[in-house]
């Protein structure tokens, strides 16, 4: 039988995984003793807030109304590949493309309000040559967000440098 927290058969119920889901699905999950349906039950017995509908789903106190998080990788001049964890996207089907050298767009018509916040982190992989000097990520219009990857000089846009970069898009209510 799988873990009661994450469903993994190898976990045996001792994981500390946190899963954020959309409204109407199971809420936060975690180690034994954590309540997924009415908020997080802390080790000292502190209960978190009740979900948006009073029982299940999204926490009414979360500042964003939609969220997308995952890993993004780009090679040569190809479109980026994106891995989204289960429940990691409540925004919709964002289409990621290679727009120009060092420039990648995530497009979904009308999805990115001016309250959209984007963040991206790429940890250095010392065995890899895909280490940019810096990455910009932000909302450009209501229809797309954009990632720009710069070479070591910090000026020249360059391809083939994103490797398992962790990104997050929040659309605040």
N, C-alpha and C positions, 0 to 999 in steps of 0.2 A: 504494500500500500504506500502511496506517495506521501510526502510531507504535507501536513495540514496548512502550512504557510505558503509554500511555493509550488506544491504538486510534484516536485522532483522525487523520483523513487530512491535516489541515492542519498538524499538529504537526511532522512530519519527524523524530521521535525525539529532540528536544532539550528536552522538557518536564521539569518538576520536580514533576509532580503526584504526590500520595501517595494511594493508595486503600487503605482498611482494609476487608477483606472478612471474611466469616464462615468458620468452619473448613471445610476441604475445597476452598475456592476459591483462586485465585491470591493470594499474600500481598502484601506491600508492593511498590509499583512506583515508579519515579522516573527520573532521567536515565540516559543510557547508562552502563553499568558497574554499575548497581544490580541486585542479585539479588532477584527477587520471591519465590522459592520457599524460600529458606533464611535470609532476613533481609536487612537492609540492608547493602550493601557500601559503605563510606565511601570518600572520596577518598584516604585514607592506607592503604587496604587493611584497615580494621577491619570485620569481619563481625558483623552483628547476631545475635541469638539465633535458634535454629532454631524453626520453628513448633510448635504444640501436638502435632501428630501425628508430629513428627520430620521432616517434609518440607514440607508445604503448610499454608496456612490461618493461623488466628489465632496470634499470638505467645503462648506459654505464660506469659510474664512480664507480660502486660497485667493490670492490677488489676481490670478489670471483666469480667463474664461476658456482658454484653449492652450494646448501645449504640444510640442513635438520635440522629441529628443532621440539621439542616436549617434551612430558613428559614420563618418564620411571619408572615402578614399578616392583619389583621382590619380590616373596613370596616363602618361604621354599626353595626347590631345583628346582622350576619350571623355565621355560624360562621367561625372562622379558616380560611384556606387555608394548606396546608403543602406545601412542596416538599422532598422527600427525595432526595439524590443516590443514584445507583446504589451499592448496598452500604452505604448509610448507616443502615440499620435492621436490627438483629438481634434486636430486642425482640419485634416482632409488629405487627399492624395496629391502631395507636392511633387512636381516633376522637376528633377535636377538635371541641368544641362551645362555643358562646357560652352560658355558664351563667347569668350575671347581668351587670349593668353592670360593665364593666371586668374581668370574671372569665371565664377560658376554661379548659376542662378537656380533658385528654388522658386518655381512658379505655381500659383494657384489663384485664379481670378477672384479678386475682391477679398482675399483671405487675410491680408496683412494690414490691419488698421494702424493708425498712427500711434497706437498704444503698444505696438509690437516691440519686444526686447529680444535681441539675439546675442548669444554668447558662443564662443568656440575655444577649445583648448586642445593643443596637440603636444603630448609629452614627447620629449626627444627620445628617439630610438637610436642609440649610439651605433648599432650595427647597420643602420639604414642611411642611405644618402638623401632621404626625403625629409630634410629638416629645413623649414623655411626660417627666414629671419623674423618675419611677423605676418600675421593673418588679420584681415579686417572682415567683419561680418555684421551686416545690418539690413534693416528694412529700407528699400529704395522707393517703392510705390505700394499701393494697395494690392498690386498683383504679383510682386516678387520681392524676395530677399536675395542678397548677393554676398558671396564670399570672394575676397581678393587675397591672393597669396603672393608675397614679395620674396625676391631672392635675398641673398646675404647682404647686399648693398642697401636694402631697405627702400629702394626706389623702383627697381625693375620688377614688373609682374612676371611670374614664371609658372609653368605647368609642372606636373609630376612631383609635387612636394606634399600633397595631403596624404597622410597615411593614418587611418583609424583616429582621425580627429573627432573629439567628442563635441557635439553641438547641441544647442537648446534654443528653441523659439518659444517665447511666451507671448500670448496675446492677452493683455490685461483688460479686465472688465471696465 
